[in-house]
Amino acid sequence: VLTGNAYLKQLDSNIEADRITYQVEKQLMEAFSDKDKRVTTVLLPAQLQDTKPKPQKNRKTNETKN
């Protein structure tokens, strides 16, 4: 838990809030700010990981028939 002007940066992406919590096991981050303030987030899409599994290519095998 980060509190009071919390700031978190990874590569060129960042988040700023009054409080940031991160649950390592769940890989879940939450950010909160006071009523009169905002949470500011900058995420660069090129740096985000693709969570979709990539399709596997069909592999051809060299089989010999007798």
mmCIF file as Biopython writes it, N, C-alpha, C and O atoms, coordinates in Angstrom:
data_model
#
loop_
_atom_site.group_PDB
_atom_site.id
_atom_site.type_symbol
_atom_site.label_atom_id
_atom_site.label_alt_id
_atom_site.label_comp_id
_atom_site.label_asym_id
_atom_site.label_entity_id
_atom_site.label_seq_id
_atom_site.pdbx_PDB_ins_code
_atom_site.Cartn_x
_atom_site.Cartn_y
_atom_site.Cartn_z
_atom_site.occupancy
_atom_site.B_iso_or_equiv
_atom_site.auth_seq_id
_atom_site.auth_asym_id
_atom_site.pdbx_PDB_model_num
ATOM 1   N N  . VAL A ? 1  ? 0.853   -1.177  0.000   1.0 0.0 1  A 1 
ATOM 2   C CA . VAL A ? 1  ? 0.000   0.000   0.000   1.0 0.0 1  A 1 
ATOM 3   C C  . VAL A ? 1  ? 0.897   1.237   0.000   1.0 0.0 1  A 1 
ATOM 4   O O  . VAL A ? 1  ? 1.792   1.379   0.834   1.0 0.0 1  A 1 
ATOM 5   N N  . LEU A ? 2  ? 0.637   2.112   -0.942  1.0 0.0 2  A 1 
ATOM 6   C CA . LEU A ? 2  ? 1.312   3.411   -0.995  1.0 0.0 2  A 1 
ATOM 7   C C  . LEU A ? 2  ? 0.278   4.469   -0.627  1.0 0.0 2  A 1 
ATOM 8   O O  . LEU A ? 2  ? -0.838  4.435   -1.144  1.0 0.0 2  A 1 
ATOM 9   N N  . THR A ? 3  ? 0.621   5.406   0.254   1.0 0.0 3  A 1 
ATOM 10  C CA . THR A ? 3  ? -0.343  6.424   0.673   1.0 0.0 3  A 1 
ATOM 11  C C  . THR A ? 3  ? 0.267   7.810   0.603   1.0 0.0 3  A 1 
ATOM 12  O O  . THR A ? 3  ? 1.485   7.975   0.667   1.0 0.0 3  A 1 
ATOM 13  N N  . GLY A ? 4  ? -0.605  8.811   0.471   1.0 0.0 4  A 1 
ATOM 14  C CA . GLY A ? 4  ? -0.178  10.201  0.418   1.0 0.0 4  A 1 
ATOM 15  C C  . GLY A ? 4  ? 0.614   10.493  -0.839  1.0 0.0 4  A 1 
ATOM 16  O O  . GLY A ? 4  ? 1.758   10.052  -0.947  1.0 0.0 4  A 1 
ATOM 17  N N  . ASN A ? 5  ? 0.063   11.203  -1.773  1.0 0.0 5  A 1 
ATOM 18  C CA . ASN A ? 5  ? 0.743   11.512  -3.039  1.0 0.0 5  A 1 
ATOM 19  C C  . ASN A ? 5  ? 1.451   10.290  -3.608  1.0 0.0 5  A 1 
ATOM 20  O O  . ASN A ? 5  ? 2.613   10.375  -4.006  1.0 0.0 5  A 1 
ATOM 21  N N  . ALA A ? 6  ? 0.765   9.161   -3.649  1.0 0.0 6  A 1 
ATOM 22  C CA . ALA A ? 6  ? 1.359   7.906   -4.123  1.0 0.0 6  A 1 
ATOM 23  C C  . ALA A ? 6  ? 1.633   7.986   -5.618  1.0 0.0 6  A 1 
ATOM 24  O O  . ALA A ? 6  ? 0.826   8.517   -6.382  1.0 0.0 6  A 1 
ATOM 25  N N  . TYR A ? 7  ? 2.768   7.459   -6.020  1.0 0.0 7  A 1 
ATOM 26  C CA . TYR A ? 7  ? 3.177   7.488   -7.428  1.0 0.0 7  A 1 
ATOM 27  C C  . TYR A ? 7  ? 3.835   6.157   -7.753  1.0 0.0 7  A 1 
ATOM 28  O O  . TYR A ? 7  ? 4.732   5.704   -7.041  1.0 0.0 7  A 1 
ATOM 29  N N  . LEU A ? 8  ? 3.385   5.541   -8.826  1.0 0.0 8  A 1 
ATOM 30  C CA . LEU A ? 8  ? 3.920   4.247   -9.240  1.0 0.0 8  A 1 
ATOM 31  C C  . LEU A ? 8  ? 4.278   4.329   -10.713 1.0 0.0 8  A 1 
ATOM 32  O O  . LEU A ? 8  ? 3.479   4.802   -11.522 1.0 0.0 8  A 1 
ATOM 33  N N  . LYS A ? 9  ? 5.483   3.869   -11.069 1.0 0.0 9  A 1 
ATOM 34  C CA . LYS A ? 9  ? 5.940   3.957   -12.457 1.0 0.0 9  A 1 
ATOM 35  C C  . LYS A ? 9  ? 6.506   2.620   -12.895 1.0 0.0 9  A 1 
ATOM 36  O O  . LYS A ? 9  ? 7.231   1.960   -12.151 1.0 0.0 9  A 1 
ATOM 37  N N  . GLN A ? 10 ? 6.158   2.226   -14.132 1.0 0.0 10 A 1 
ATOM 38  C CA . GLN A ? 10 ? 6.741   1.041   -14.759 1.0 0.0 10 A 1 
ATOM 39  C C  . GLN A ? 10 ? 6.987   1.395   -16.216 1.0 0.0 10 A 1 
ATOM 40  O O  . GLN A ? 10 ? 6.055   1.727   -16.949 1.0 0.0 10 A 1 
ATOM 41  N N  . LEU A ? 11 ? 8.239   1.322   -16.631 1.0 0.0 11 A 1 
ATOM 42  C CA . LEU A ? 11 ? 8.658   1.782   -17.953 1.0 0.0 11 A 1 
ATOM 43  C C  . LEU A ? 11 ? 8.164   3.214   -18.121 1.0 0.0 11 A 1 
ATOM 44  O O  . LEU A ? 11 ? 8.479   4.062   -17.286 1.0 0.0 11 A 1 
ATOM 45  N N  . ASP A ? 12 ? 7.401   3.514   -19.171 1.0 0.0 12 A 1 
ATOM 46  C CA . ASP A ? 12 ? 6.908   4.874   -19.377 1.0 0.0 12 A 1 
ATOM 47  C C  . ASP A ? 12 ? 5.477   5.060   -18.893 1.0 0.0 12 A 1 
ATOM 48  O O  . ASP A ? 12 ? 4.916   6.144   -19.058 1.0 0.0 12 A 1 
ATOM 49  N N  . SER A ? 13 ? 4.875   4.043   -18.306 1.0 0.0 13 A 1 
ATOM 50  C CA . SER A ? 13 ? 3.517   4.131   -17.772 1.0 0.0 13 A 1 
ATOM 51  C C  . SER A ? 13 ? 3.591   4.513   -16.298 1.0 0.0 13 A 1 
ATOM 52  O O  . SER A ? 13 ? 4.532   4.138   -15.598 1.0 0.0 13 A 1 
ATOM 53  N N  . ASN A ? 14 ? 2.579   5.273   -15.826 1.0 0.0 14 A 1 
ATOM 54  C CA . ASN A ? 14 ? 2.580   5.653   -14.419 1.0 0.0 14 A 1 
ATOM 55  C C  . ASN A ? 14 ? 1.167   5.899   -13.918 1.0 0.0 14 A 1 
ATOM 56  O O  . ASN A ? 14 ? 0.232   6.060   -14.702 1.0 0.0 14 A 1 
ATOM 57  N N  . ILE A ? 15 ? 1.031   5.924   -12.600 1.0 0.0 15 A 1 
ATOM 58  C CA . ILE A ? 15 ? -0.240  6.220   -11.947 1.0 0.0 15 A 1 
ATOM 59  C C  . ILE A ? 15 ? 0.057   7.063   -10.721 1.0 0.0 15 A 1 
ATOM 60  O O  . ILE A ? 15 ? 1.038   6.830   -10.014 1.0 0.0 15 A 1 
ATOM 61  N N  . GLU A ? 16 ? -0.807  8.051   -10.475 1.0 0.0 16 A 1 
ATOM 62  C CA . GLU A ? 16 ? -0.645  8.941   -9.330  1.0 0.0 16 A 1 
ATOM 63  C C  . GLU A ? 16 ? -1.987  9.062   -8.624  1.0 0.0 16 A 1 
ATOM 64  O O  . GLU A ? 16 ? -3.007  9.309   -9.268  1.0 0.0 16 A 1 
ATOM 65  N N  . ALA A ? 17 ? -1.994  8.890   -7.298  1.0 0.0 17 A 1 
ATOM 66  C CA . ALA A ? 17 ? -3.227  8.942   -6.516  1.0 0.0 17 A 1 
ATOM 67  C C  . ALA A ? 17 ? -2.878  9.190   -5.054  1.0 0.0 17 A 1 
ATOM 68  O O  . ALA A ? 17 ? -1.705  9.215   -4.682  1.0 0.0 17 A 1 
ATOM 69  N N  . ASP A ? 18 ? -3.908  9.373   -4.226  1.0 0.0 18 A 1 
ATOM 70  C CA . ASP A ? 18 ? -3.668  9.520   -2.791  1.0 0.0 18 A 1 
ATOM 71  C C  . ASP A ? 18 ? -3.285  8.186   -2.165  1.0 0.0 18 A 1 
ATOM 72  O O  . ASP A ? 18 ? -2.505  8.142   -1.214  1.0 0.0 18 A 1 
ATOM 73  N N  . ARG A ? 19 ? -3.841  7.088   -2.704  1.0 0.0 19 A 1 
ATOM 74  C CA . ARG A ? 19 ? -3.523  5.755   -2.172  1.0 0.0 19 A 1 
ATOM 75  C C  . ARG A ? 19 ? -3.540  4.748   -3.314  1.0 0.0 19 A 1 
ATOM 76  O O  . ARG A ? 19 ? -4.469  4.736   -4.122  1.0 0.0 19 A 1 
ATOM 77  N N  . ILE A ? 20 ? -2.522  3.908   -3.382  1.0 0.0 20 A 1 
ATOM 78  C CA . ILE A ? 20 ? -2.437  2.845   -4.385  1.0 0.0 20 A 1 
ATOM 79  C C  . ILE A ? 20 ? -2.207  1.536   -3.644  1.0 0.0 20 A 1 
ATOM 80  O O  . ILE A ? 20 ? -1.300  1.429   -2.819  1.0 0.0 20 A 1 
ATOM 81  N N  . THR A ? 21 ? -3.036  0.543   -3.947  1.0 0.0 21 A 1 
ATOM 82  C CA . THR A ? 21 ? -2.838  -0.791  -3.371  1.0 0.0 21 A 1 
ATOM 83  C C  . THR A ? 21 ? -2.564  -1.764  -4.510  1.0 0.0 21 A 1 
ATOM 84  O O  . THR A ? 21 ? -3.115  -1.631  -5.602  1.0 0.0 21 A 1 
ATOM 85  N N  . TYR A ? 22 ? -1.709  -2.739  -4.242  1.0 0.0 22 A 1 
ATOM 86  C CA . TYR A ? 22 ? -1.377  -3.748  -5.247  1.0 0.0 22 A 1 
ATOM 87  C C  . TYR A ? 22 ? -1.353  -5.107  -4.571  1.0 0.0 22 A 1 
ATOM 88  O O  . TYR A ? 22 ? -0.609  -5.324  -3.615  1.0 0.0 22 A 1 
ATOM 89  N N  . GLN A ? 23 ? -2.177  -6.025  -5.079  1.0 0.0 23 A 1 
ATOM 90  C CA . GLN A ? 23 ? -2.218  -7.391  -4.562  1.0 0.0 23 A 1 
ATOM 91  C C  . GLN A ? 23 ? -1.377  -8.262  -5.485  1.0 0.0 23 A 1 
ATOM 92  O O  . GLN A ? 23 ? -1.795  -8.587  -6.596  1.0 0.0 23 A 1 
ATOM 93  N N  . VAL A ? 24 ? -0.207  -8.631  -5.023  1.0 0.0 24 A 1 
ATOM 94  C CA . VAL A ? 24 ? 0.762   -9.357  -5.840  1.0 0.0 24 A 1 
ATOM 95  C C  . VAL A ? 24 ? 0.193   -10.679 -6.342  1.0 0.0 24 A 1 
ATOM 96  O O  . VAL A ? 24 ? 0.326   -11.001 -7.522  1.0 0.0 24 A 1 
ATOM 97  N N  . GLU A ? 25 ? -0.439  -11.447 -5.454  1.0 0.0 25 A 1 
ATOM 98  C CA . GLU A ? 25 ? -0.944  -12.768 -5.842  1.0 0.0 25 A 1 
ATOM 99  C C  . GLU A ? 25 ? -1.979  -12.682 -6.962  1.0 0.0 25 A 1 
ATOM 100 O O  . GLU A ? 25 ? -1.994  -13.511 -7.871  1.0 0.0 25 A 1 
ATOM 101 N N  . LYS A ? 26 ? -2.835  -11.674 -6.886  1.0 0.0 26 A 1 
ATOM 102 C CA . LYS A ? 26 ? -3.908  -11.515 -7.880  1.0 0.0 26 A 1 
ATOM 103 C C  . LYS A ? 26 ? -3.497  -10.606 -9.036  1.0 0.0 26 A 1 
ATOM 104 O O  . LYS A ? 26 ? -4.224  -10.493 -10.023 1.0 0.0 26 A 1 
ATOM 105 N N  . GLN A ? 27 ? -2.350  -9.964  -8.924  1.0 0.0 27 A 1 
ATOM 106 C CA . GLN A ? 27 ? -1.891  -8.962  -9.887  1.0 0.0 27 A 1 
ATOM 107 C C  . GLN A ? 27 ? -2.980  -7.919  -10.114 1.0 0.0 27 A 1 
ATOM 108 O O  . GLN A ? 27 ? -3.332  -7.602  -11.250 1.0 0.0 27 A 1 
ATOM 109 N N  . LEU A ? 28 ? -3.507  -7.393  -9.003  1.0 0.0 28 A 1 
ATOM 110 C CA . LEU A ? 28 ? -4.602  -6.428  -9.014  1.0 0.0 28 A 1 
ATOM 111 C C  . LEU A ? 28 ? -4.133  -5.135  -8.365  1.0 0.0 28 A 1 
ATOM 112 O O  . LEU A ? 28 ? -3.624  -5.138  -7.244  1.0 0.0 28 A 1 
ATOM 113 N N  . MET A ? 29 ? -4.311  -4.023  -9.085  1.0 0.0 29 A 1 
ATOM 114 C CA . MET A ? 29 ? -3.947  -2.726  -8.553  1.0 0.0 29 A 1 
ATOM 115 C C  . MET A ? 29 ? -5.191  -1.862  -8.473  1.0 0.0 29 A 1 
ATOM 116 O O  . MET A ? 29 ? -6.018  -1.865  -9.385  1.0 0.0 29 A 1 
ATOM 117 N N  . GLU A ? 30 ? -5.324  -1.115  -7.371  1.0 0.0 30 A 1 
ATOM 118 C CA . GLU A ? 30 ? -6.423  -0.172  -7.206  1.0 0.0 30 A 1 
ATOM 119 C C  . GLU A ? 30 ? -5.841  1.158   -6.767  1.0 0.0 30 A 1 
ATOM 120 O O  . GLU A ? 30 ? -4.893  1.207   -5.982  1.0 0.0 30 A 1 
ATOM 121 N N  . ALA A ? 31 ? -6.419  2.243   -7.282  1.0 0.0 31 A 1 
ATOM 122 C CA . ALA A ? 31 ? -5.958  3.578   -6.925  1.0 0.0 31 A 1 
ATOM 123 C C  . ALA A ? 31 ? -7.153  4.402   -6.457  1.0 0.0 31 A 1 
ATOM 124 O O  . ALA A ? 31 ? -8.237  4.335   -7.036  1.0 0.0 31 A 1 
ATOM 125 N N  . PHE A ? 32 ? -6.933  5.180   -5.397  1.0 0.0 32 A 1 
ATOM 126 C CA . PHE A ? 32 ? -8.001  5.980   -4.802  1.0 0.0 32 A 1 
ATOM 127 C C  . PHE A ? 32 ? -7.483  7.390   -4.543  1.0 0.0 32 A 1 
ATOM 128 O O  . PHE A ? 32 ? -6.308  7.587   -4.233  1.0 0.0 32 A 1 
ATOM 129 N N  . SER A ? 33 ? -8.386  8.375   -4.677  1.0 0.0 33 A 1 
ATOM 130 C CA . SER A ? 33 ? -8.047  9.745   -4.315  1.0 0.0 33 A 1 
ATOM 131 C C  . SER A ? 33 ? -9.194  10.351  -3.527  1.0 0.0 33 A 1 
ATOM 132 O O  . SER A ? 33 ? -10.323 9.861   -3.559  1.0 0.0 33 A 1 
ATOM 133 N N  . ASP A ? 34 ? -8.881  11.429  -2.818  1.0 0.0 34 A 1 
ATOM 134 C CA . ASP A ? 34 ? -9.901  12.125  -2.046  1.0 0.0 34 A 1 
ATOM 135 C C  . ASP A ? 34 ? -10.991 12.661  -2.965  1.0 0.0 34 A 1 
ATOM 136 O O  . ASP A ? 34 ? -10.834 12.702  -4.185  1.0 0.0 34 A 1 
ATOM 137 N N  . LYS A ? 35 ? -12.092 13.068  -2.355  1.0 0.0 35 A 1 
ATOM 138 C CA . LYS A ? 35 ? -13.276 13.512  -3.088  1.0 0.0 35 A 1 
ATOM 139 C C  . LYS A ? 35 ? -12.969 14.611  -4.113  1.0 0.0 35 A 1 
ATOM 140 O O  . LYS A ? 35 ? -13.527 14.602  -5.210  1.0 0.0 35 A 1 
ATOM 141 N N  . ASP A ? 36 ? -12.110 15.534  -3.773  1.0 0.0 36 A 1 
ATOM 142 C CA . ASP A ? 36 ? -11.836 16.671  -4.655  1.0 0.0 36 A 1 
ATOM 143 C C  . ASP A ? 36 ? -10.634 16.466  -5.571  1.0 0.0 36 A 1 
ATOM 144 O O  . ASP A ? 36 ? -10.246 17.380  -6.299  1.0 0.0 36 A 1 
ATOM 145 N N  . LYS A ? 37 ? -10.047 15.278  -5.541  1.0 0.0 37 A 1 
ATOM 146 C CA . LYS A ? 37 ? -8.861  15.008  -6.359  1.0 0.0 37 A 1 
ATOM 147 C C  . LYS A ? 37 ? -9.146  13.895  -7.358  1.0 0.0 37 A 1 
ATOM 148 O O  . LYS A ? 37 ? -10.176 13.227  -7.284  1.0 0.0 37 A 1 
ATOM 149 N N  . ARG A ? 38 ? -8.233  13.708  -8.280  1.0 0.0 38 A 1 
ATOM 150 C CA . ARG A ? 38 ? -8.374  12.674  -9.305  1.0 0.0 38 A 1 
ATOM 151 C C  . ARG A ? 38 ? -7.218  11.690  -9.251  1.0 0.0 38 A 1 
ATOM 152 O O  . ARG A ? 38 ? -6.131  11.987  -8.757  1.0 0.0 38 A 1 
ATOM 153 N N  . VAL A ? 39 ? -7.498  10.513  -9.777  1.0 0.0 39 A 1 
ATOM 154 C CA . VAL A ? 39 ? -6.446  9.534   -10.032 1.0 0.0 39 A 1 
ATOM 155 C C  . VAL A ? 39 ? -5.962  9.803   -11.449 1.0 0.0 39 A 1 
ATOM 156 O O  . VAL A ? 39 ? -6.773  9.917   -12.367 1.0 0.0 39 A 1 
ATOM 157 N N  . THR A ? 40 ? -4.668  9.906   -11.636 1.0 0.0 40 A 1 
ATOM 158 C CA . THR A ? 40 ? -4.100  10.153  -12.960 1.0 0.0 40 A 1 
ATOM 159 C C  . THR A ? 40 ? -3.336  8.910   -13.399 1.0 0.0 40 A 1 
ATOM 160 O O  . THR A ? 40 ? -2.481  8.400   -12.675 1.0 0.0 40 A 1 
ATOM 161 N N  . THR A ? 41 ? -3.660  8.430   -14.602 1.0 0.0 41 A 1 
ATOM 162 C CA . THR A ? 41 ? -3.014  7.228   -15.125 1.0 0.0 41 A 1 
ATOM 163 C C  . THR A ? 41 ? -2.533  7.474   -16.544 1.0 0.0 41 A 1 
ATOM 164 O O  . THR A ? 41 ? -3.268  8.022   -17.366 1.0 0.0 41 A 1 
ATOM 165 N N  . VAL A ? 42 ? -1.314  7.074   -16.835 1.0 0.0 42 A 1 
ATOM 166 C CA . VAL A ? 42 ? -0.764  7.116   -18.187 1.0 0.0 42 A 1 
ATOM 167 C C  . VAL A ? 42 ? -0.317  5.697   -18.524 1.0 0.0 42 A 1 
ATOM 168 O O  . VAL A ? 42 ? 0.599   5.161   -17.900 1.0 0.0 42 A 1 
ATOM 169 N N  . LEU A ? 43 ? -0.969  5.097   -19.512 1.0 0.0 43 A 1 
ATOM 170 C CA . LEU A ? 43 ? -0.616  3.744   -19.958 1.0 0.0 43 A 1 
ATOM 171 C C  . LEU A ? 43 ? -0.267  3.800   -21.435 1.0 0.0 43 A 1 
ATOM 172 O O  . LEU A ? 43 ? -1.042  4.312   -22.243 1.0 0.0 43 A 1 
ATOM 173 N N  . LEU A ? 44 ? 0.876   3.284   -21.784 1.0 0.0 44 A 1 
ATOM 174 C CA . LEU A ? 44 ? 1.274   3.233   -23.183 1.0 0.0 44 A 1 
ATOM 175 C C  . LEU A ? 44 ? 0.957   1.842   -23.716 1.0 0.0 44 A 1 
ATOM 176 O O  . LEU A ? 44 ? 1.569   0.867   -23.281 1.0 0.0 44 A 1 
ATOM 177 N N  . PRO A ? 45 ? 0.009   1.728   -24.653 1.0 0.0 45 A 1 
ATOM 178 C CA . PRO A ? 45 ? -0.436  0.415   -25.142 1.0 0.0 45 A 1 
ATOM 179 C C  . PRO A ? 45 ? 0.683   -0.468  -25.663 1.0 0.0 45 A 1 
ATOM 180 O O  . PRO A ? 45 ? 0.620   -1.687  -25.503 1.0 0.0 45 A 1 
ATOM 181 N N  . ALA A ? 46 ? 1.689   0.100   -26.270 1.0 0.0 46 A 1 
ATOM 182 C CA . ALA A ? 46 ? 2.772   -0.708  -26.831 1.0 0.0 46 A 1 
ATOM 183 C C  . ALA A ? 46 ? 3.542   -1.443  -25.742 1.0 0.0 46 A 1 
ATOM 184 O O  . ALA A ? 46 ? 4.211   -2.438  -26.022 1.0 0.0 46 A 1 
ATOM 185 N N  . GLN A ? 47 ? 3.456   -0.968  -24.512 1.0 0.0 47 A 1 
ATOM 186 C CA . GLN A ? 47 ? 4.208   -1.585  -23.427 1.0 0.0 47 A 1 
ATOM 187 C C  . GLN A ? 47 ? 3.362   -2.541  -22.593 1.0 0.0 47 A 1 
ATOM 188 O O  . GLN A ? 47 ? 3.886   -3.207  -21.700 1.0 0.0 47 A 1 
ATOM 189 N N  . LEU A ? 48 ? 2.072   -2.618  -22.868 1.0 0.0 48 A 1 
ATOM 190 C CA . LEU A ? 48 ? 1.218   -3.539  -22.128 1.0 0.0 48 A 1 
ATOM 191 C C  . LEU A ? 48 ? 1.388   -4.934  -22.684 1.0 0.0 48 A 1 
ATOM 192 O O  . LEU A ? 48 ? 1.564   -5.109  -23.890 1.0 0.0 48 A 1 
ATOM 193 N N  . GLN A ? 49 ? 1.336   -5.927  -21.815 1.0 0.0 49 A 1 
ATOM 194 C CA . GLN A ? 49 ? 1.476   -7.309  -22.260 1.0 0.0 49 A 1 
ATOM 195 C C  . GLN A ? 49 ? 0.171   -7.791  -22.855 1.0 0.0 49 A 1 
ATOM 196 O O  . GLN A ? 49 ? -0.907  -7.447  -22.372 1.0 0.0 49 A 1 
ATOM 197 N N  . ASP A ? 50 ? 0.271   -8.592  -23.907 1.0 0.0 50 A 1 
ATOM 198 C CA . ASP A ? 50 ? -0.896  -9.218  -24.506 1.0 0.0 50 A 1 
ATOM 199 C C  . ASP A ? 50 ? -1.267  -10.419 -23.648 1.0 0.0 50 A 1 
ATOM 200 O O  . ASP A ? 50 ? -0.475  -11.349 -23.501 1.0 0.0 50 A 1 
ATOM 201 N N  . THR A ? 51 ? -2.476  -10.400 -23.080 1.0 0.0 51 A 1 
ATOM 202 C CA . THR A ? 51 ? -2.885  -11.478 -22.182 1.0 0.0 51 A 1 
ATOM 203 C C  . THR A ? 51 ? -3.569  -12.615 -22.915 1.0 0.0 51 A 1 
ATOM 204 O O  . THR A ? 51 ? -3.854  -13.653 -22.318 1.0 0.0 51 A 1 
ATOM 205 N N  . LYS A ? 52 ? -3.838  -12.434 -24.210 1.0 0.0 52 A 1 
ATOM 206 C CA . LYS A ? 52 ? -4.482  -13.494 -24.980 1.0 0.0 52 A 1 
ATOM 207 C C  . LYS A ? 52 ? -3.440  -14.532 -25.386 1.0 0.0 52 A 1 
ATOM 208 O O  . LYS A ? 52 ? -2.344  -14.169 -25.812 1.0 0.0 52 A 1 
ATOM 209 N N  . PRO A ? 53 ? -3.765  -15.811 -25.260 1.0 0.0 53 A 1 
ATOM 210 C CA . PRO A ? 53 ? -2.803  -16.825 -25.709 1.0 0.0 53 A 1 
ATOM 211 C C  . PRO A ? 53 ? -2.635  -16.761 -27.224 1.0 0.0 53 A 1 
ATOM 212 O O  . PRO A ? 53 ? -3.600  -16.591 -27.969 1.0 0.0 53 A 1 
ATOM 213 N N  . LYS A ? 54 ? -1.410  -16.897 -27.649 1.0 0.0 54 A 1 
ATOM 214 C CA . LYS A ? 54 ? -1.138  -16.868 -29.084 1.0 0.0 54 A 1 
ATOM 215 C C  . LYS A ? 54 ? -1.457  -18.227 -29.685 1.0 0.0 54 A 1 
ATOM 216 O O  . LYS A ? 54 ? -1.140  -19.258 -29.094 1.0 0.0 54 A 1 
ATOM 217 N N  . PRO A ? 55 ? -2.083  -18.235 -30.856 1.0 0.0 55 A 1 
ATOM 218 C CA . PRO A ? 55 ? -2.391  -19.530 -31.482 1.0 0.0 55 A 1 
ATOM 219 C C  . PRO A ? 55 ? -1.109  -20.239 -31.891 1.0 0.0 55 A 1 
ATOM 220 O O  . PRO A ? 55 ? -0.159  -19.618 -32.368 1.0 0.0 55 A 1 
ATOM 221 N N  . GLN A ? 56 ? -1.104  -21.536 -31.696 1.0 0.0 56 A 1 
ATOM 222 C CA . GLN A ? 56 ? 0.074   -22.309 -32.064 1.0 0.0 56 A 1 
ATOM 223 C C  . GLN A ? 56 ? -0.014  -22.680 -33.536 1.0 0.0 56 A 1 
ATOM 224 O O  . GLN A ? 56 ? -1.085  -23.005 -34.048 1.0 0.0 56 A 1 
ATOM 225 N N  . LYS A ? 57 ? 1.114   -22.627 -34.196 1.0 0.0 57 A 1 
ATOM 226 C CA . LYS A ? 57 ? 1.171   -22.995 -35.605 1.0 0.0 57 A 1 
ATOM 227 C C  . LYS A ? 57 ? 1.166   -24.509 -35.724 1.0 0.0 57 A 1 
ATOM 228 O O  . LYS A ? 57 ? 1.713   -25.215 -34.878 1.0 0.0 57 A 1 
ATOM 229 N N  . ASN A ? 58 ? 0.544   -24.992 -36.781 1.0 0.0 58 A 1 
ATOM 230 C CA . ASN A ? 58 ? 0.570   -26.435 -37.038 1.0 0.0 58 A 1 
ATOM 231 C C  . ASN A ? 58 ? 1.981   -26.822 -37.451 1.0 0.0 58 A 1 
ATOM 232 O O  . ASN A ? 58 ? 2.596   -26.187 -38.307 1.0 0.0 58 A 1 
ATOM 233 N N  . ARG A ? 59 ? 2.468   -27.860 -36.833 1.0 0.0 59 A 1 
ATOM 234 C CA . ARG A ? 59 ? 3.817   -28.316 -37.160 1.0 0.0 59 A 1 
ATOM 235 C C  . ARG A ? 59 ? 3.716   -29.543 -38.047 1.0 0.0 59 A 1 
ATOM 236 O O  . ARG A ? 59 ? 2.946   -30.467 -37.785 1.0 0.0 59 A 1 
ATOM 237 N N  . LYS A ? 60 ? 4.495   -29.525 -39.078 1.0 0.0 60 A 1 
ATOM 238 C CA . LYS A ? 60 ? 4.550   -30.687 -39.963 1.0 0.0 60 A 1 
ATOM 239 C C  . LYS A ? 60 ? 5.704   -31.564 -39.514 1.0 0.0 60 A 1 
ATOM 240 O O  . LYS A ? 60 ? 6.788   -31.073 -39.198 1.0 0.0 60 A 1 
ATOM 241 N N  . THR A ? 61 ? 5.466   -32.840 -39.492 1.0 0.0 61 A 1 
ATOM 242 C CA . THR A ? 61 ? 6.533   -33.765 -39.123 1.0 0.0 61 A 1 
ATOM 243 C C  . THR A ? 61 ? 6.928   -34.569 -40.341 1.0 0.0 61 A 1 
ATOM 244 O O  . THR A ? 61 ? 6.110   -34.854 -41.216 1.0 0.0 61 A 1 
ATOM 245 N N  . ASN A ? 62 ? 8.163   -34.919 -40.377 1.0 0.0 62 A 1 
ATOM 246 C CA . ASN A ? 62 ? 8.657   -35.754 -41.472 1.0 0.0 62 A 1 
ATOM 247 C C  . ASN A ? 62 ? 8.488   -37.209 -41.068 1.0 0.0 62 A 1 
ATOM 248 O O  . ASN A ? 62 ? 9.248   -37.729 -40.251 1.0 0.0 62 A 1 
ATOM 249 N N  . GLU A ? 63 ? 7.508   -37.847 -41.633 1.0 0.0 63 A 1 
ATOM 250 C CA . GLU A ? 63 ? 7.263   -39.251 -41.326 1.0 0.0 63 A 1 
ATOM 251 C C  . GLU A ? 63 ? 7.549   -40.077 -42.572 1.0 0.0 63 A 1 
ATOM 252 O O  . GLU A ? 63 ? 7.191   -39.697 -43.687 1.0 0.0 63 A 1 
ATOM 253 N N  . THR A ? 64 ? 8.182   -41.181 -42.365 1.0 0.0 64 A 1 
ATOM 254 C CA . THR A ? 64 ? 8.436   -42.080 -43.492 1.0 0.0 64 A 1 
ATOM 255 C C  . THR A ? 64 ? 7.530   -43.288 -43.362 1.0 0.0 64 A 1 
ATOM 256 O O  . THR A ? 64 ? 7.355   -43.838 -42.275 1.0 0.0 64 A 1 
ATOM 257 N N  . LYS A ? 65 ? 6.962   -43.687 -44.474 1.0 0.0 65 A 1 
ATOM 258 C CA . LYS A ? 65 ? 6.081   -44.856 -44.477 1.0 0.0 65 A 1 
ATOM 259 C C  . LYS A ? 65 ? 6.833   -46.031 -45.065 1.0 0.0 65 A 1 
ATOM 260 O O  . LYS A ? 65 ? 7.505   -45.891 -46.086 1.0 0.0 65 A 1 
ATOM 261 N N  . ASN A ? 66 ? 6.727   -47.175 -44.438 1.0 0.0 66 A 1 
ATOM 262 C CA . ASN A ? 66 ? 7.388   -48.390 -44.922 1.0 0.0 66 A 1 
ATOM 263 C C  . ASN A ? 66 ? 6.404   -49.252 -45.646 1.0 0.0 66 A 1 
ATOM 264 O O  . ASN A ? 66 ? 6.763   -50.324 -46.132 1.0 0.0 66 A 1 
#
